[in-house]
Amino acid sequence: MLQHWEKLLHYACLAPSGHNTQPWKFRVEEDRITIFPDTERQLRVADPTQRELYISLGCALENLCIAAAEHGYEPIEYLHIGREPHIEVFLPHRALPAHNPLFDQIGQRRTTRSRYDGRAIPTADLELLRAEAGREDVSLRLITNSDLVEELALLTESATERLFSNKAYVEELSNWLRFNKGAAAAAGDGIYSAVAGKPPVPQWLGRMLVGGVLDAGSESRKAAAELRSASAVAVFVAARSDIKAWVNVGRSFERMALAASALGIALAPESSLCTDERAQRRLHKLLQPGEGEQVALVVRLGYAEPRAQSYRRPLEEVVEHFVPTIA
C-alpha cells in the first residue's frame, strides 16, 4: 500500500487552479492515485470548454509527481480520455528518493494578483523558466518587447470590459470571491482578497460591492495597468485544443511557477485573454501560432511584495477513497 499518500495529495492540492476552484477528486488504491475532474467546480461561464479545468488538473498532476519522486516513488502516468476522463498515476517504489529543487517551492508558490514594480527579469532567469517549462504538446513564448506588451495590455482592457459587462460572468466570479480571512478559511477555496492586496471587508458587503458597484471600465483599466507593470508575459501555446494538451500546459505552467517562486519572481494568469472569444481571435492573429495550435494560457511575470497564500480544502473533501495509513 502507498505509505505516503496523504503527503502526496497534500502537495497535489497546493496546485493553482482557475479562481482557486480546486476542481479535482482523487482515488487512492494499493499502488496508484487516480485524479478525476470535479465538473461541479467547473467555471461554466468563464471556462465552458473545460480548458482551465484540465490545465488545473495538470498542475496538480505535476505537483503529485514531483512529491512522489521526493518520497521514493517512480510515478508512471496514464491519461484516459473517454466518457469519464481521468489520470492514473502508478507509484512503484525505487531504491532512493530523487530530490528535485522544485519540490521545496510547492508550499511557497503563490499567485500574486497585485501590480508589479516593472523591474526587468534577468535574461538568465527567463531562460531558466523556459527550460523548466519544456513539455510535450506545449511551446512557451516569453514576451518582453514593450510594444507587444502594450498590445496585449490593450487586448486585456477590452476583453476585461466585455467580461465585466456580462452579468453571468460577474455573478460566477462573485461566488468565488472571499473578502476576508474568515470567509477564505471557512470555504477553503476561492480567490482570497488579500492575494490582491485588498483590505478585508465583511463577505456580504464585498458581494454587494461586486454586484452593484463594480464598474466594467475601471476593472478593465486596472487589468491593463497590471499587465503593463509586468516585466515579461509568458504565453503557453498548446499543440491542439484537447484534454491531453491542456493537461500538459498545466504541467508546464506549474514547473515554471515553481521555478519562478525559487527566483523570487511573482506571477499571475491573465485569464481574460483566453476567456473572451474576441480577444482569443485577436490574440491568435497577433501571435500567429501554428496550424491547429491554441494559445491556452497567458501569465504575467514580475516583481512584487509577497502576498497571502490562498486556502485549500481538507483532504477528506477531495479524496474519494482512503487507504488505511501504515504506521
C-alpha positions in Angstrom: 0.0 0.0 0.0 1.1 3.6 -0.5 2.7 4.7 2.7 2.8 8.5 1.9 -0.5 9.1 0.1 -1.7 11.8 2.5 1.5 13.8 2.0 1.4 13.3 -1.8 -2.1 14.5 -2.0 -1.4 17.5 0.3 1.2 18.6 -2.3 -1.0 17.9 -5.2 -3.8 20.1 -3.7 -1.4 23.0 -3.4 -1.5 23.4 -7.1 -3.1 26.6 -8.7 -6.5 26.5 -10.4 -8.8 28.9 -12.1 -10.5 31.1 -9.4 -8.9 28.6 -6.9 -11.8 26.3 -7.6 -9.7 23.2 -6.9 -11.6 21.1 -9.5 -10.2 17.7 -8.6 -11.0 14.5 -6.9 -8.6 11.7 -6.0 -9.0 7.9 -5.6 -6.2 6.2 -3.6 -5.6 2.4 -4.2 -2.9 -0.1 -3.5 -0.3 1.2 -6.0 -1.8 4.2 -7.6 -3.6 7.5 -7.2 -6.2 8.5 -9.8 -7.1 12.1 -10.5 -10.6 12.9 -11.7 -12.1 16.3 -12.8 -14.7 17.6 -10.4 -17.0 19.1 -13.0 -19.3 20.5 -10.3 -16.5 23.0 -9.8 -16.2 24.0 -13.4 -16.5 27.7 -14.3 -19.3 27.2 -16.7 -19.3 30.9 -17.8 -15.6 31.6 -17.8 -14.5 28.1 -18.9 -17.2 26.5 -21.0 -14.7 24.2 -22.9 -13.1 23.0 -19.6 -9.7 24.2 -20.8 -8.9 25.9 -17.5 -10.2 22.9 -15.6 -7.8 20.5 -17.3 -4.9 22.9 -17.0 -5.6 22.9 -13.3 -5.5 19.1 -13.2 -2.2 19.2 -15.0 -0.8 21.5 -12.3 -2.0 19.0 -9.6 -0.5 16.1 -11.5 2.9 17.8 -11.7 3.0 18.5 -8.0 2.0 14.9 -7.3 4.7 13.5 -9.5 7.4 15.8 -8.0 6.3 14.9 -4.5 6.2 11.2 -5.3 9.8 11.2 -6.5 10.8 13.1 -3.3 9.2 10.2 -1.2 10.9 7.4 -3.1 8.3 6.6 -5.8 8.8 6.5 -9.6 5.5 7.9 -11.0 4.1 6.5 -14.2 1.2 8.5 -15.6 -1.6 7.4 -17.9 -4.2 9.8 -19.2 -7.5 8.1 -20.1 -9.8 10.1 -22.4 -13.4 9.0 -22.9 -16.7 9.5 -21.3 -15.0 9.9 -17.9 -11.5 11.3 -18.4 -9.1 10.7 -15.6 -5.3 10.4 -14.9 -3.9 7.3 -13.3 -0.5 7.7 -11.5 1.1 4.3 -10.7 3.6 4.7 -7.9 6.1 1.8 -7.8 8.9 2.1 -5.2 12.5 2.7 -6.1 15.7 2.4 -4.0 16.3 6.1 -3.2 14.3 9.3 -3.2 15.2 11.7 -6.0 15.3 15.3 -4.8 14.1 18.0 -7.2 14.7 21.6 -6.0 11.2 22.4 -7.3 9.7 20.3 -4.5 10.9 22.9 -2.0 8.8 25.5 -3.7 5.4 23.7 -3.8 4.5 25.1 -0.4 5.9 28.5 -1.2 4.4 29.2 -4.6 1.6 31.7 -4.8 -0.4 33.8 -7.2 0.3 37.5 -6.9 -2.6 39.4 -8.4 -1.4 42.9 -7.5 0.5 45.3 -9.7 4.2 44.6 -10.2 7.1 47.1 -9.9 8.4 46.9 -13.5 11.9 45.7 -12.8 13.4 43.7 -15.6 13.9 40.0 -15.1 17.5 38.9 -15.9 17.8 37.0 -19.2 19.4 34.0 -17.5 16.4 33.7 -15.2 14.0 33.9 -18.1 15.9 31.1 -19.8 15.7 29.0 -16.7 12.0 29.4 -16.7 11.8 28.5 -20.3 13.9 25.4 -19.7 11.7 24.2 -16.8 8.5 24.7 -18.8 9.6 22.4 -21.6 7.0 19.7 -22.2 5.4 17.7 -25.0 2.5 19.4 -26.7 3.5 22.8 -25.3 5.6 25.7 -26.5 6.4 28.8 -24.4 6.8 32.3 -25.6 8.3 34.8 -23.3 7.4 38.4 -24.4 9.5 41.3 -23.1 9.1 43.7 -26.1 7.3 46.8 -24.8 5.3 47.4 -27.9 4.0 43.8 -27.9 3.2 44.0 -24.2 1.3 47.2 -24.8 -0.8 45.4 -27.5 -1.5 42.7 -25.0 -2.5 45.3 -22.4 -5.0 46.9 -24.8 -6.4 43.4 -25.6 -6.7 42.8 -21.9 -8.5 46.0 -21.3 -11.1 45.4 -24.0 -11.6 41.7 -23.0 -12.0 42.6 -19.3 -14.6 45.3 -20.1 -16.6 42.8 -22.1 -16.4 40.2 -19.4 -17.4 42.5 -16.6 -20.3 43.8 -18.7 -21.6 40.2 -18.7 -23.8 39.7 -15.6 -23.5 35.9 -15.7 -19.6 36.2 -15.6 -19.7 38.7 -12.7 -22.1 36.5 -10.8 -20.0 33.4 -11.2 -16.8 35.4 -10.2 -18.6 36.8 -7.2 -19.4 33.3 -6.0 -15.7 32.5 -5.8 -14.5 35.7 -4.1 -13.6 35.6 -0.4 -13.4 39.1 1.1 -11.8 38.3 4.4 -9.6 35.7 6.2 -12.5 34.1 8.0 -14.5 33.6 4.8 -11.5 32.3 2.9 -10.5 29.8 5.7 -14.1 28.6 6.1 -14.5 27.9 2.4 -11.0 26.6 1.8 -11.2 27.7 -1.8 -11.9 30.8 -4.0 -10.0 34.0 -4.5 -8.9 35.5 -1.2 -8.9 39.3 -1.4 -5.5 39.5 0.4 -3.9 37.8 -2.6 -4.5 41.1 -4.5 -3.5 43.2 -1.5 -7.1 44.4 -0.8 -8.3 45.2 2.7 -10.7 42.8 4.3 -14.5 43.6 4.4 -17.5 41.5 5.5 -18.4 38.9 3.0 -21.9 40.4 2.5 -20.5 43.8 1.8 -18.0 42.5 -0.7 -20.7 40.6 -2.6 -22.8 43.7 -2.6 -20.0 45.9 -4.0 -19.2 43.4 -6.7 -22.8 43.0 -7.7 -23.8 46.6 -7.6 -20.9 49.0 -7.6 -18.3 47.2 -9.8 -17.6 49.2 -12.9 -16.5 47.3 -16.1 -14.5 50.3 -17.2 -12.5 50.7 -14.0 -11.9 47.0 -13.8 -10.6 46.9 -17.4 -8.3 49.8 -16.9 -6.9 48.1 -13.7 -6.3 44.9 -15.5 -4.5 46.7 -18.3 -2.3 48.6 -15.8 -1.4 45.3 -14.1 -0.3 43.7 -17.3 1.7 46.8 -18.3 3.5 46.5 -14.9 4.8 43.1 -15.8 8.5 42.5 -16.7 7.6 39.7 -19.1 4.5 37.9 -20.4 4.6 34.1 -20.7 2.3 32.7 -23.4 1.7 28.9 -23.3 0.7 27.6 -26.7 -0.9 24.1 -26.8 -0.3 21.8 -29.8 -4.0 21.1 -30.0 -7.3 22.1 -28.4 -7.8 18.9 -26.4 -7.5 17.4 -22.9 -4.1 15.9 -23.3 -2.6 19.2 -24.5 -4.3 21.2 -21.8 -3.1 18.8 -19.0 0.5 19.2 -20.4 0.0 23.0 -20.4 -0.8 22.7 -16.7 2.3 20.6 -16.0 4.4 23.1 -18.0 3.0 26.1 -16.2 3.4 24.6 -12.7 7.0 23.8 -13.3 7.6 27.4 -14.5 5.6 28.7 -11.5 7.8 26.7 -9.0 11.0 27.8 -10.7 9.7 31.4 -10.6 9.0 31.1 -6.9 12.6 30.0 -6.3 13.8 33.1 -8.1 11.5 35.5 -6.2 9.5 36.2 -9.4 5.8 36.9 -8.9 3.2 35.7 -11.5 -0.5 35.7 -12.2 -2.5 34.3 -15.1 -4.3 36.9 -17.2 -7.4 34.7 -17.9 -9.4 37.3 -19.8 -7.3 36.9 -22.9 -8.2 33.3 -23.2 -11.8 33.6 -21.9 -13.1 36.3 -24.1 -13.7 34.9 -27.6 -13.0 38.2 -29.4 -9.7 38.5 -27.5 -8.8 34.9 -28.3 -9.2 35.6 -32.1 -7.2 38.8 -31.9 -4.5 37.1 -29.8 -4.2 34.3 -32.3 -3.8 36.8 -35.1 -1.3 38.8 -33.2 0.9 35.8 -32.1 0.2 33.6 -35.1 0.6 30.1 -33.6 1.0 27.2 -35.9 -1.9 25.4 -37.6 -4.1 23.7 -35.0 -2.3 25.3 -32.1 -4.1 27.2 -29.4 -3.0 30.0 -27.1 -4.1 28.2 -23.9 -2.7 30.4 -21.1 -1.2 33.9 -20.7 0.7 34.7 -17.5 2.3 38.0 -16.4 5.7 37.9 -14.6 7.5 40.4 -12.5 8.4 41.5 -9.0 6.1 42.5 -6.2 5.7 42.4 -2.4 4.7 38.9 -1.3 1.0 38.4 -0.7 -1.0 35.9 1.3 -1.5 32.4 0.0 -4.9 31.0 -0.9 -6.6 28.4 1.2 -7.1 24.8 0.4 -9.9 22.3 1.3 -9.2 19.4 3.7 -8.3 16.1 2.1 -11.5 14.4 3.2 -13.3 16.7 0.8 -11.3 15.7 -2.3 -10.4 12.1 -1.7 -13.0 9.6 -2.9 -11.4 6.6 -1.1 -9.0 6.4 1.7 -6.4 3.6 2.1 -5.6 3.0 5.8 -2.3 4.6 6.8 0.5 2.2 7.6 2.4 3.0 10.7 
